[in-house]
Amino acid sequence: MSLNKLVDSRDVRFILFEMLGLEKINRFEMFKDFDKAMYDDTLNLAEKIAVDQFYSSNADGDKTGLQFNPKTNEVKVPESFHKGFKAYVEAGFHTLSFPPEIGGMGMPSSISMAAAEYFNAGNTSLTMYCGAITGAAYLIALFGSEEVKKMYLPKMISGEWGGTMCLTESGAGTDVGALKSKAVKQSDGTYLITGQKIFISNGEHDLTPNIIHPVLARIEGDPEGTKGISIFLVSKFLINKDGSLGERNDVICTGVEHKMGLKGNATSSLSFGDNGKCVAHLLGNEREGMKIMFRLMNAARIHTGVQAEAVSSAAYMHAVTYARNRIQGSHITQMLNPSAPKVAIIEHPDVKRMLLYMKSTIEGMRMLTLFLAYNEDIMHSSSNTEEVKEATAIVEILTPIVKAGISDAAWLVTAEAIQVYGGYGYCQEYPIEQYARDAKVFSIYEGTNAIQSLDLQMRKILMNPEMYNYSILKKLITQAIEKAKGVVDDKYIAPVKRGFEKLEEVINMMQAQMKDGKYMALVLNATPLQQAFFPLVLSWLHLWSLTITIPKTKAIFGDAKGEDRQKIISENNEAAYYSGRVLSSQFFIGSEYPKYFGKIECIMGNESAAIKAVPDNFTGALKE
Ligand SMILES: Cc1cc2nc3c(=O)[nH]c(=O)nc-3n(C[C@H](O)[C@H](O)[C@H](O)COP(=O)(O)OP(=O)(O)OC[C@H]3O[C@@H](n4cnc5c(N)ncnc54)[C@H](O)[C@@H]3O)c2cc1C
């Protein structure tokens, strides 16, 4: 079953224009030349390329996969990827939100984030090659010397060269500071790199004639740990003075991983300097590698959340289409009548429950990522210091929630989509199981979710000066609760209020644990805290959206009830959208979010078994 909708475009527009009021940012100098029509056109184009060129190659990426040639150390991506890549780059999506001064289109992050959902829903493996150009170019534009920018940037901006980010080594995954790659300075100011990187996305491919690798390495003699790390640019081919490509640089791909998902993306092992001739240019200053890479990693973490949201959306759109067409059983009200007509499975209460769970979670994910992007736009364009400070706090505290919360939820949502398909969902002939396999890695790469949780708990909340980030989030939630009064039924306001009060208790307890030096108990609750934040934040956003969707439905339906209401829904797309949106927000707050309180209970219980357990406790058998 092939679809022409992988993302609910109406919902994207609702969030951007009705909830966030995106046009408000056109008051800033940076965005003054844009209007809603331009934003709409950009998103329509993104959707068209994503559906026509990306989605059409998604199954091919999964089934055909990559071809690694061990003689040439080259990787070929599926042939079908080339057309989509070309269309993406020619339309300029890789520089959509770059400032015009460096050749970008200067569009708001909110629009590039919304566009990214379309592309990732179409084909995540392919979108990664595209996004890697943006990431590497962004670092070069921010931190490159004039010489480095002149050498690398034009071909990145034109989309002619690809990019990567090279941190991981076999002994340095989560513990990046343990890396062994070395850099030695040469008399001409360049460096020679030696080392082995693993798991490098987009590490080798034939979509572009050259690939630029930002590589973390330690300059000889620099201190151990993260403090001694610098960042370098290694070009697959040496670059001549006139910008043309010279000889091969001394970096080769030694293999690609055979993975559970994202099979169209080359997760490569790269060997630098096997012949002692891997030439590199320093980015920024020596020993600033982690600080610089973090700029890219923060953006990459947010984009991992968007990937997870997009794959969930594609899985949901398939599931809901399948459920409308799959005839099985009769309506529950006719269960005792053997000659009752058979109905589509979407009529069965449990299937509706599964679909509403997916729908409401995905809409929550979308509100979360776009709200974050909107605040990035304010952060980068406002001249009001207070406004920038608040927007920065929002981006900081929401980043680990976007990365970890959405990626964990994507695994569950895509699994639920398989469930909607029944037995066919488990079969490779149908598109749905690929989404679950593709989604798993989002909780692992760009810093595992354990690391995101520690970041949220410690850096973004407890150790943030005066817990400013948290106080801003608190302000937003309180405002939404106030705004909802009189518009939204108290049944949906009260649990959000109560949930936030519970969170306050948790934060107070954690502050006390930190003060008392109970660090083990504290960090043991980092992941549960992050897992609690996600449904709470989604409930707040759903409550906010209800303050808009409820008045809209009242205006559309008036006093219409029962069959009259059904008739309006069947004849009017807007009526169907708004009433469906109200129901999914109510479902999320009423049916999904209450699990939050169980999580809070777990945290407050401070169960210490995991602290007491020593490695030998985990199995008797291994001791023998
Ligand atoms: C498909 C794919 C693409 C990737 N792309 C890239 C890329 O482009 N560039 C790149 O540099 N890397 C990339 N990676 C690597 C990825 O970022 C790492 O796999 C990840 O950081 C985890 O490192 P690890 O695999 O060594 O696991 P480990 O660090 O060994 O972790 C194993 C487990 O232990 C936990 N753990 C480890 N240390 C701690 C700690 N201190 N506290 C709490 N828990 C801890 C982890 O959360 C995890 O659950 C990619 C990986 C994959 C699978």
The ligand as a MOL file (V3000), in Angstrom:
LIG
                    3D

  0  0  0     0  0            999 V3000
M  V30 BEGIN CTAB
M  V30 COUNTS 53 58 0 0 0
M  V30 BEGIN ATOM
M  V30 1 C 23.3470 3.4500 13.4410 0
M  V30 2 C 24.3490 4.2250 14.2550 0
M  V30 3 C 24.8220 5.4360 13.7700 0
M  V30 4 C 25.7750 6.1430 14.5040 0
M  V30 5 N 26.2980 7.3160 13.9640 0
M  V30 6 C 27.3470 7.9010 14.5970 0
M  V30 7 C 28.0280 9.0140 13.9850 0
M  V30 8 O 27.6490 9.4800 12.9110 0
M  V30 9 N 29.1190 9.5180 14.6200 0
M  V30 10 C 29.5670 9.0360 15.7950 0
M  V30 11 O 30.5610 9.5410 16.2930 0
M  V30 12 N 28.9410 7.9980 16.4130 0
M  V30 13 C 27.8560 7.4190 15.8340 0
M  V30 14 N 27.2250 6.3470 16.4280 0
M  V30 15 C 27.7110 5.8720 17.6960 0
M  V30 16 C 26.7490 6.1640 18.8520 0
M  V30 17 O 26.7330 7.5300 19.1380 0
M  V30 18 C 27.1970 5.2820 20.0230 0
M  V30 19 O 26.8150 3.9500 19.6990 0
M  V30 20 C 26.5860 5.7220 21.3310 0
M  V30 21 O 27.1490 6.9340 21.7280 0
M  V30 22 C 26.8100 4.6940 22.4430 0
M  V30 23 O 28.1390 4.2720 22.5140 0
M  V30 24 P 28.4800 2.7010 22.5560 0
M  V30 25 O 27.7890 2.0790 21.4060 0
M  V30 26 O 29.9360 2.5460 22.6600 0
M  V30 27 O 27.7670 2.1800 23.8610 0
M  V30 28 P 28.3410 2.2540 25.3560 0
M  V30 29 O 28.9160 3.5960 25.6070 0
M  V30 30 O 29.1920 1.0670 25.6020 0
M  V30 31 O 26.9960 2.1230 26.1950 0
M  V30 32 C 26.3290 0.8710 26.4260 0
M  V30 33 C 25.2090 1.0870 27.4300 0
M  V30 34 O 25.7620 1.5550 28.6680 0
M  V30 35 C 25.1880 2.7960 29.0400 0
M  V30 36 N 26.2140 3.6700 29.6170 0
M  V30 37 C 27.4940 3.7990 29.2070 0
M  V30 38 N 28.1130 4.7020 29.9600 0
M  V30 39 C 27.2220 5.1750 30.8400 0
M  V30 40 C 27.2610 6.1330 31.9000 0
M  V30 41 N 28.3490 6.8220 32.1820 0
M  V30 42 N 26.1350 6.3460 32.6280 0
M  V30 43 C 25.0000 5.6650 32.3410 0
M  V30 44 N 24.9130 4.7550 31.3740 0
M  V30 45 C 26.0010 4.5090 30.6270 0
M  V30 46 C 24.6360 3.3850 27.7560 0
M  V30 47 O 23.5710 4.2960 27.9940 0
M  V30 48 C 24.1950 2.1410 27.0020 0
M  V30 49 O 22.9170 1.7610 27.4140 0
M  V30 50 C 26.2430 5.6390 15.7400 0
M  V30 51 C 25.7270 4.4320 16.2270 0
M  V30 52 C 24.8120 3.7280 15.5070 0
M  V30 53 C 24.3100 2.4140 16.0370 0
M  V30 END ATOM
M  V30 BEGIN BOND
M  V30 1 1 1 2
M  V30 2 1 2 3
M  V30 3 2 2 52
M  V30 4 2 3 4
M  V30 5 1 4 5
M  V30 6 1 4 50
M  V30 7 2 5 6
M  V30 8 1 6 7
M  V30 9 1 6 13
M  V30 10 2 7 8
M  V30 11 1 7 9
M  V30 12 1 9 10
M  V30 13 2 10 11
M  V30 14 1 10 12
M  V30 15 2 12 13
M  V30 16 1 13 14
M  V30 17 1 14 15
M  V30 18 1 14 50
M  V30 19 1 15 16
M  V30 20 1 16 17
M  V30 21 1 16 18
M  V30 22 1 18 19
M  V30 23 1 18 20
M  V30 24 1 20 21
M  V30 25 1 20 22
M  V30 26 1 22 23
M  V30 27 1 23 24
M  V30 28 2 24 25
M  V30 29 1 24 26
M  V30 30 1 24 27
M  V30 31 1 27 28
M  V30 32 2 28 29
M  V30 33 1 28 30
M  V30 34 1 28 31
M  V30 35 1 31 32
M  V30 36 1 32 33
M  V30 37 1 33 34
M  V30 38 1 33 48
M  V30 39 1 34 35
M  V30 40 1 35 36
M  V30 41 1 35 46
M  V30 42 1 36 37
M  V30 43 1 36 45
M  V30 44 2 37 38
M  V30 45 1 38 39
M  V30 46 1 39 40
M  V30 47 2 39 45
M  V30 48 1 40 41
M  V30 49 2 40 42
M  V30 50 1 42 43
M  V30 51 2 43 44
M  V30 52 1 44 45
M  V30 53 1 46 47
M  V30 54 1 46 48
M  V30 55 1 48 49
M  V30 56 2 50 51
M  V30 57 1 51 52
M  V30 58 1 52 53
M  V30 END BOND
M  V30 END CTAB
M  END
